[in-house]
Amino acid sequence: MAVVGLIARPHGIRGQVVVNLATDFPQQRFRPDAQLFTWRDDRVESLTITTVRFQQGRPVIGLRGVDDMNAALEYSGAELRVPVEWLVRLPDGMFYRHDLIGCRVVTRSGDVVGIVSDVEGSSAGSRLVVDSERGEVLVPLVADICVTIDPAARFIVVNPPEGLIELNVRTPRPDRA
């Protein structure tokens, strides 16, 4: 399943929740009668959206059976997911976040950079967060640098300008010190 949002907090007293988006298709994902899934009480739970409005770019949604602030509070922090099969097919050269996480990143010369642990940003400008021996390395997700992306084979080949990898080490990983 793919994450499409994260419930941030309750909104008001009628059980609505504010969602932080993790999708570029919010109008498709967040509409009345749309079905979402979350993990709760050691099982997958199906949720049905009853109401939707957008406030400051984020959906404020009502969920069937969640009728007051206390019930909504129980969902704070929950990831909202949909089956991967429900995702829109992207044009060539575009990838979903979950397609890239876990890919091995190597340079054209064969040096291992690390494993993608996250993708930050939006479709307007994204970067790979790569766990490396030196810490988290931020690699701009642009065609001139990420020259080969093969999610099926779980690898990405990068051709970074000299010094980019060293310059973009964000935090030393304590478990590697």
URRA-V249400 format. One record per residue. N is the residue number from 1. RES is the residue in one letter. D_FIRST is the distance of its C-alpha to the first C-alpha in Angstrom with 1 decimal. Layout:
n,res,d_first
N,RES,D_FIRST
N,RES,D_FIRST
This chain:
n,res,d_first
1,M,0.0
2,A,3.8
3,V,6.7
4,V,9.4
5,G,12.0
6,L,13.8
7,I,16.4
8,A,19.6
9,R,22.3
10,P,24.0
11,H,26.1
12,G,29.3
13,I,30.4
14,R,28.6
15,G,25.2
16,Q,23.5
17,V,21.2
18,V,21.0
19,V,17.6
20,N,17.4
21,L,15.5
22,A,12.9
23,T,13.0
24,D,16.0
25,F,15.8
26,P,16.5
27,Q,18.8
28,Q,16.3
29,R,13.6
30,F,16.2
31,R,18.8
32,P,20.5
33,D,18.9
34,A,15.4
35,Q,12.8
36,L,10.2
37,F,8.7
38,T,9.7
39,W,11.0
40,R,14.7
41,D,17.7
42,D,15.9
43,R,13.7
44,V,10.8
45,E,12.6
46,S,12.5
47,L,14.2
48,T,16.4
49,I,17.9
50,T,21.6
51,T,23.1
52,V,22.2
53,R,24.5
54,F,24.1
55,Q,26.2
56,Q,26.8
57,G,23.8
58,R,21.4
59,P,20.3
60,V,22.0
61,I,20.4
62,G,21.7
63,L,19.6
64,R,21.0
65,G,22.8
66,V,22.8
67,D,26.4
68,D,27.9
69,M,27.5
70,N,27.3
71,A,24.4
72,A,22.6
73,L,23.5
74,E,21.5
75,Y,18.2
76,S,19.4
77,G,17.1
78,A,13.9
79,E,10.7
80,L,9.5
81,R,5.9
82,V,5.4
83,P,4.3
84,V,5.1
85,E,8.4
86,W,9.2
87,L,9.6
88,V,13.3
89,R,14.9
90,L,16.5
91,P,20.1
92,D,21.2
93,G,21.3
94,M,18.4
95,F,15.1
96,Y,11.8
97,R,11.9
98,H,9.1
99,D,11.3
100,L,14.2
101,I,13.4
102,G,15.1
103,C,17.4
104,R,21.0
105,V,23.4
106,V,27.0
107,T,30.0
108,R,31.8
109,S,34.4
110,G,32.0
111,D,31.9
112,V,28.6
113,V,27.3
114,G,24.3
115,I,20.5
116,V,18.3
117,S,17.0
118,D,16.1
119,V,16.8
120,E,19.1
121,G,20.6
122,S,19.8
123,S,20.2
124,A,23.9
125,G,24.1
126,S,21.5
127,R,22.2
128,L,20.5
129,V,20.9
130,V,22.1
131,D,23.0
132,S,26.4
133,E,29.5
134,R,31.0
135,G,28.2
136,E,25.5
137,V,26.5
138,L,25.5
139,V,25.5
140,P,25.7
141,L,23.1
142,V,25.8
143,A,27.0
144,D,30.3
145,I,28.8
146,C,25.5
147,V,27.4
148,T,24.9
149,I,21.1
150,D,19.6
151,P,15.9
152,A,16.3
153,A,19.2
154,R,17.6
155,F,20.6
156,I,22.2
157,V,25.9
158,V,27.6
159,N,31.2
160,P,31.8
161,P,35.2
162,E,37.5
163,G,36.7
164,L,33.3
165,I,31.4
166,E,34.2
167,L,34.4
168,N,30.7
169,V,30.3
170,R,29.1
171,T,29.5
172,P,30.9
173,R,28.6
174,P,30.7
175,D,29.5
176,R,30.9
177,A,34.2
